Amino acid sequence: MPQPMPELSHRRRLLVLAICCASAIVVVMDISIVNVALPSIRHDLHASVSGLQWTVDAYTLVLATFLVLAGSAADRLGRRRVFQIGLAAFGVGSLLCGLAPSLPWLIAARALQAVGGTMLNPVAMAIVANTFPHPAERARAIGVFASSTGLSLALGPILGGALVDGFGWHSIFWINVPIVAAALVCTALFVPESRAARARRVDPVGQTLMILLLGGVVFSITESRQLGWTSPVILALLAVAALAVLGILAYEPRRVDPLLELRLFRSLPFGSAILMALFALCGFGAFLFVTTQYLQEVRGMSALAAGLCLLPVGALVVVLSPLTGRLVGARGPRLPLVVAGGALALGGGASLWLGPATPLPFVLAVYLLFGVFLGTINPPITNTAVSGMPRSMTGVATSLASAGRQTGTTLGVAVSGTIVGSALPRGGTAFVAAERGVWWLVLGLGLSIVALGLLSTGRWALRTATGAAALFEEVERGGNPRTVPVGGRF
């Protein structure tokens, strides 16, 4: 039987929001916190550049691949139940990361961590969206939730630097364990169970195609520097990824409950939100991977000093994310999206001028641009992804948005690592010359976000969103979705 979220008191709703934000913080922070520890991991475990890439990407790749499955499973089996399982798996994975004796063990433990993480962020977002049913209140809650994820992404290197310098790189994983334990207890006490009104079926074929697509693309990019783009292995993986795309397009629309609900993309705002999430986190993932190496390997900073250099990013996220959430609730997402994309583009362009002897105040001023970007990008994307959707589709819609973010982070690390990989061991001017390719990429991603932000907030785009919402309302009533016009067309 369907089990909707019961009506809660205002204080209880805020407590549920706090628990969900805590889970988001540990999951997202583990994307960025490990970046500042990469030089220590490289020296301690004798890791190659591709090994460092996989230390980050083993986590984000699993997140991106299984987020949609976790979201739909939570809608079916119960959001609190799946959330608790995710917390337990994430805690065990964190403990094993801290105990890892070698790089292969660390990468495997990171993957286990991510399995738990897939059951946390999208499910937490669905719990938040269902806890706050009124649109304005929900927009503010989403702003708080998005600010917590953005803040954890920005503050991860700062906390990580302090832990690495004080206790070694293993401690960046151990710190998760007590937080997860507290969250498990609070979830059992305060978070009510809820399910979607209509349970979705499992889609093993769609999940397999998703694994082949993302795995093939990321492995090809990561290993292309060592094997070469013309290597039979790389060409075979790219061919598998292309076939997976064709399989998704041919198979998923035929299912009543597909893993990838392609009909959501009939809403231009939703489709644009997914692309902007991918572009945004691709840019920020590349920024973090390159910047932490630049500060430590080129400028000779300690892990803590490198983390503190990213303090302007975290400070701006704290200030701007709540304000952006309120602005989105009052006036819509267009202005924050344009500001965020413009700041990312300016940050990428200004970073082209950074060198080994660039004055530190100029470096910090450049990082302020990335702080503006991160502080204004998450609330409008998250709100756009769920706005207009029936509550039964919340888990799937938020999972796709989260998958876009994690896919972007994965690709950002893979691409930037490939660009600077050969120069990293040489450091100095060689690394600075190589990283300019990363900054041109970041500049282009920022401009793309500006264009999508303008496109997705126009009148025609809003009509497609209304049509997509009507389609899913018809599905919930038991109608035929193929007979519902979307955006003025069948």
C-alpha positions, -999 to 999 in steps of 0.1 A, spaced: 0 0 0 13 35 -7 27 53 24 28 91 20 48 112 43 26 121 74 20 157 83 47 168 107 51 197 131 74 226 120 100 216 145 100 180 134 103 190 97 134 211 106 149 181 124 143 158 94 159 185 72 190 186 96 194 148 95 192 148 57 217 177 54 241 158 77 240 128 54 245 150 24 275 166 40 295 134 46 286 120 12 295 151 -8 325 160 13 341 127 5 342 138 -31 363 169 -23 380 160 10 401 133 -7 415 157 -33 437 175 -8 450 142 4 460 130 -31 497 141 -28 500 123 5 483 92 -9 506 93 -40 538 94 -19 526 69 8 511 43 -16 534 51 -46 503 58 -67 504 68 -104 484 97 -118 457 73 -131 457 57 -96 449 91 -81 421 96 -107 406 63 -97 408 71 -60 383 99 -68 365 84 -97 358 50 -81 336 69 -57 319 93 -81 315 67 -108 296 43 -85 275 72 -73 266 83 -108 258 47 -120 235 36 -91 219 68 -80 188 64 -102 183 28 -90 186 38 -54 161 66 -58 135 44 -75 142 16 -49 136 40 -21 103 51 -37 93 14 -38 107 -1 -6 106 29 17 128 59 18 138 57 55 147 20 52 169 26 21 184 56 38 194 36 69 210 8 47 229 35 29 242 50 61 254 16 73 272 8 40 288 42 39 301 39 74 316 4 68 332 17 36 347 47 54 362 25 80 378 2 54 392 32 35 410 43 67 424 8 71 435 3 34 471 -9 32 475 -3 -6 459 16 -35 438 -13 -49 423 -18 -14 416 19 -11 399 21 -45 377 -10 -36 367 5 -3 359 38 -20 335 19 -42 318 4 -12 315 38 3 298 50 -28 273 21 -28 261 35 5 263 70 -8 239 62 -36 212 55 -10 218 88 8 218 120 -13 189 113 -37 168 96 -10 175 125 14 164 149 -13 132 130 -18 126 129 20 131 167 21 108 173 -9 80 152 7 85 167 42 79 202 29 48 199 6 41 237 2 60 251 -28 75 282 -12 85 263 20 99 235 -1 120 259 -22 136 273 10 142 238 23 158 227 -10 180 258 -8 192 248 27 198 212 15 216 224 -16 237 248 4 248 220 27 260 199 -3 277 229 -18 293 239 15 306 204 21 321 202 -14 339 235 -8 350 229 29 361 193 23 397 204 13 399 226 44 389 199 68 409 174 48 440 195 50 438 199 87 433 161 92 461 151 68 486 174 84 475 164 119 467 127 117 476 114 82 454 108 52 436 78 68 418 102 92 398 118 64 378 86 62 376 78 99 359 110 107 328 98 89 322 69 112 308 88 143 288 111 121 272 81 104 265 64 137 247 95 150 227 99 118 216 62 120 202 68 155 185 100 147 169 86 115 154 57 135 140 81 160 127 111 140 124 103 102 90 88 93 87 62 66 73 71 32 69 55 -2 57 67 -36 20 63 -43 29 40 -72 58 16 -69 82 13 -98 95 -20 -110 132 -30 -111 149 -25 -145 181 -48 -146 186 -42 -183 186 -5 -179 209 -6 -150 234 -28 -170 233 -4 -199 240 25 -175 270 7 -161 284 0 -195 279 36 -207 294 54 -178 321 28 -171 332 27 -207 335 65 -210 353 71 -178 377 42 -181 385 53 -217 393 89 -206 412 79 -175 434 53 -192 438 70 -226 470 87 -216 487 54 -208 471 32 -235 465 58 -262 432 66 -279 439 42 -308 445 13 -284 421 -17 -291 410 -16 -254 401 21 -256 383 17 -289 364 -13 -277 353 5 -246 341 35 -266 322 12 -289 305 -5 -259 295 30 -245 280 39 -279 261 7 -281 248 13 -245 235 47 -256 216 31 -285 203 4 -262 190 29 -237 172 49 -264 157 17 -279 149 -2 -247 140 23 -220 109 39 -237 93 5 -241 92 -2 -203 64 9 -181 88 17 -153 122 24 -169 153 30 -148 160 61 -169 126 79 -172 133 95 -206 99 111 -206 111 135 -180 133 151 -206 103 163 -225 104 191 -200 131 215 -213 138 229 -178 144 194 -164 166 183 -193 185 216 -190 189 211 -152 205 177 -158 229 192 -183 238 222 -162 244 198 -132 268 178 -153 286 209 -167 287 226 -133 303 197 -114 325 188 -143 340 223 -140 342 222 -102 356 186 -102 383 197 -126 390 228 -105 395 208 -73 416 181 -88 440 206 -105 440 232 -78 450 210 -49 479 196 -70 489 232 -80 490 245 -45 509 216 -30 531 203 -59 538 236 -76 537 262 -48 550 238 -21 522 244 4 512 219 31 479 201 29 464 225 56 476 256 38 463 244 5 429 237 22 428 272 38 434 287 3 400 273 -6 384 290 24 370 319 2 350 293 -18 334 279 14 327 313 29 309 324 -2 289 292 -3 277 298 33 266 333 24 252 329 -10 234 295 -10 206 304 14 201 338 -3 200 320 -37 174 295 -24 152 324 -13 157 342 -46 148 311 -66 116 307 -45 106 343 -50 118 352 -86 128 319 -103 161 304 -113 172 326 -143 193 352 -125 212 327 -103 219 304 -132 234 333 -153 254 345 -124 268 310 -116 277 303 -152 293 337 -157 314 333 -125 326 298 -136 336 312 -170 354 341 -154 371 318 -129 384 296 -157 396 326 -178 413 342 -148 430 309 -139 448 309 -172 471 336 -157 481 316 -126 518 305 -124 543 292 -99 551 328 -86 516 344 -90 510 366 -59 488 347 -34 462 375 -31 455 372 -69 451 334 -65 426 339 -37 407 365 -57 404 340 -85 390 314 -61 364 339 -50 349 335 -85 345 298 -80 329 304 -46 303 327 -63 297 299 -88 293 271 -63 272 293 -40 246 301 -67 244 270 -89 229 242 -67 196 257 -55 183 267 -90 193 233 -105 178 213 -77 146 232 -76 142 231 -114 147 193 -114 117 187 -91 94 216 -98 62 206 -116 68 169 -110 42 147 -92 54 137 -57 55 101 -69 83 110 -94 103 130 -68 128 101 -62 135 95 -98 138 132 -107 162 140 -79 182 109 -86 187 119 -122 198 154 -110 222 139 -85 235 114 -112 242 144 -134 263 160 -107 282 129 -100 288 121 -136 300 156 -141 325 153 -112 337 119 -125 343 133 -160 359 165 -146 385 145 -127 390 120 -156 395 147 -182 416 171 -161 438 142 -149 444 131 -185 453 167 -195 478 173 -167 489 137 -160 522 137 -178 532 170 -163 523 163 -127 555 143 -118 576 172 -133 557 199 -114 565 236 -118 561 253 -151 554 220 -169 523 215 -148 512 251 -151 515 249 -189 494 217 -190 467 229 -167 458 257 -191 439 232 -211 417 225 -180 410 262 -176 398 266 -212 375 237 -206 361 253 -174 356 286 -193 335 268 -220 315 249 -194 306 282 -177 294 298 -209 273 267 -216 256 271 -183 247 307 -191 232 297 -224 212 268 -209 200 290 -180 186 315 -204 171 288 -227 154 268 -199 137 297 -183 118 311 -213 81 308 -220 84 279 -245 106 260 -219 79 265 -192 52 252 -216 72 220 -221 74 216 -183 36 220 -179 31 194 -206 55 169 -190 37 174 -156 4 167 -174 18 135 -189 28 121 -155 -5 131 -139 -22 111 -166 1 81 -159 -8 83 -122 -45 82 -131 -39 51 -151 -41 68 -186 -20 62 -217 10 85 -216 15 83 -253 -18 102 -259 -8 132 -237 5 162 -257 38 177 -244 49 212 -252 20 216 -277 28 184 -296 20 147 -294 
